[in-house]
Amino acid sequence: MRYWAFSIILLASPVMASDYGLEFTTGDDYVEVPYDASLNLLYGVTIEAWVKMDNIALSQVIIAKPYATDHSSPYFEWNMWYKGGSGWEFRMASTYWTTGNAISQGVWTHVAFTADGTTWTLYINGTEVNDNTESALPANTNSRPVRMGNNAGSGEEYDGTVDEIRIYNMAQDSATIVAHYNMGMGDCTPDPDSLKGWWMFNTGSGTTAYDSSGLGNDGNLLPEAGEPTWVTGMGLNCDDQTEWRHPTQTAGGTNWTTPDSIFSENNYCASYNATSQDILAPHGFGFSVPVDATIVGIEITLVDGGNPLLASREFDIAITRVASSQTLWGSWKLAQDPGASLSCAVTVATTYGGSSDKWGIGTVTVSDVNDPDFGFLLRDNDTKEGEIYFDGALIKIHYTPAGEAAENISYVRRRKHSVEE
């Protein structure tokens, strides 16, 4: 028996400062890729993308090939469809699978769906989270265009940002999915025989999403109430500079509850419920920025569980190169709990720093950021009672390679902390 495979992958990670993505709203803005036989994907498929959703309560289509012109049953030949509170639903004609496994709002996330002719499998952030025995694969050779951002009836609009979408007519194995999660999209010279669409969204302007697969499957940005907006994207790390790493250590945080929950972003939070300035210092990211590079900026994104009773509770965040002793390096930045939720069930991602922000530090060297004691600090900064929660964290080092202008290739390391994604 001959088996084919289907995969849909969505990711969350490495970045190039010059990269763009597309932001969609619920106003019927979408991208349409005209029909081409290469997009039928009859013999298997992999679809990859970076996504960051602004409203995870909505049912929304990231990318799909519609079954008919009017979004009638069975709706899709193949798709990536987030169904709000019920998680994901994957369809291939009349066969579908609803998986659960909701993701965090406002956070770049890597999701992968695969089908190899026997099993459909869902991965989130490189980890298998669900599977289902199923042999169905796309079967229709209709001439419908591919859509990004809504269905054929202009419903189920995507609300958020998307970047680096790829489509293959073969399934990637689990090792490849993990590699893509760890390194962005992994190989930057993908197999031309199986790659059928690659939308990098790097132009940053205009009404065309160009296809880099070599097949000319360019997408048109189409407005019904305003076309998608070009924004800063997640990007693709093609320089083999690093892979994403999780933090492996914390220091301090004596009065924090489950501080090591910052090692994974899975709705388990590190929390703090006191009024003193008890500093928590996540570190051990394992950076390996090239020794001849120049560091130009540091960004930190905090994935915050919030506190609805104390939406104004303040805390400080700073950089350290001696996390083991919680030593301040540079200056503190004032942050504020957004009051999103009393638990980790709903999160809000907020970014601090930037591509040219060195946090009040005159010179940051490669040896500084590559040191396992490099990290950041969190402390309370008011006298209010009530817990603050942090579900995850992402730290990004911007640097200029030797011999290049300051176009800022971003070096990203992923770790999950109670401090930022």
Phi, psi and omega in degrees: 000143181257127180252141174247177185218151178227133177221140169235127183236132172233141189235177176215091181183234194318154188218145170247134188297335181274001185279153176237165171223181177245131177257126178252152172240187179268028182255032176067029171271141184201171174243133179240127177256115183305152183303137169211142184301334180297340183266005176291326174056047185286339188251017181125162182201149166232133175234127181240145174197153167265130179229146173222109186269136179269342179213097184282359177279345185272150167276125190208140180267127174274306178205145183196156166252110184296154177278326183217177183281343188240020181056044176265162182302138009267022164080300186227144168282320170204155185197167164232111192226121176261124187257037176066228185299338180273002178085221188261149169227130180245134182231141167226097186057233187279356179262132179215162183217120174259123194255338194078214176064058177297157180245174181277148179279141175073018184235130174297127188224138177262119179235141180224130173242130179230149173218122187248019181094349176228325186220136169263134185227141177246131174241141172232125182052045174082358183248131176292125182243346182194153173209165184208133178289115184196135183253352186296146175220164179304143185226344187270139177251036180295167185258029179285142175288159173277141178240142169242124173109344172192180180266183184295339179263015181062030175249180179052051184292139177286138180237096182156197183245145178227151180207156171050063176270132174231147175231130175240155173260034172212158179270138172276146179279173186297325179297322178292320178299315178298317179298320179295320178295317183288330188240010182101262174242010178071237184295125179270002174235069187293161182305114183292340180284331182255341180283121184245349176194136180214102182255105185272340180057042184262356181288325176078000179198170177089186184241023179233130171260102188286143178268126180260013180281345184093358182261355177075024180275061181289146178257148178255127176281117187243128178260138162248326173223041183107126184287166178304154185254135175285126180222174175296132182254189179270327172083176184231125179270099182260010185260003181052039184276325183198169169240158180291141179226150176268154174295147181245353185214155165227157175227157181071213177064037183303321183261010177277147176265130181043058182299332180287356174296346176288353178281348179213145183254084187218036179069020169246123190252150161276135185224160183221133185220069178203178182247356178278170181262071179276112189273132172252135186232089173291139180199191182075046184278341177074036176295151174218057177297139180307139188296337182262013179276167176242123180283130183239345180189160180223131176240144174229131174247126179260129173262110195250128176284337174081174177208107186293340181278335183227067183295344182257010182295130186259152171213165181248151175224142182207171178263149173222146170251001175228070183297328184300334177245013179051046184272124179293138176230116184088225185228154177284149170247134180280131179235168182218133178296124184283353178069042184281322187194157178274000179219193180269005184294328178235132182233156176233130181260129179230134183255138178236150184083201180175183186291345177231020182255117179253022169058038178078011180261129182297305181228126174249124182261164177299321180295329177298306186284336178279348180290135180296345178271359176286138179186210177219168186238144173232137175210154176288151182221032172207182183253017182280149173271167179110145186282151165242146187235144173225126187258343183185173182202151175225131176242139184228128178255119176267132179212161177251121177298154179303133177085000179247153176291168184285061177273357169064077170284127182276135176250118188243141176233133182254131175215157182248121179226172170282011182245335176176154186259000000 
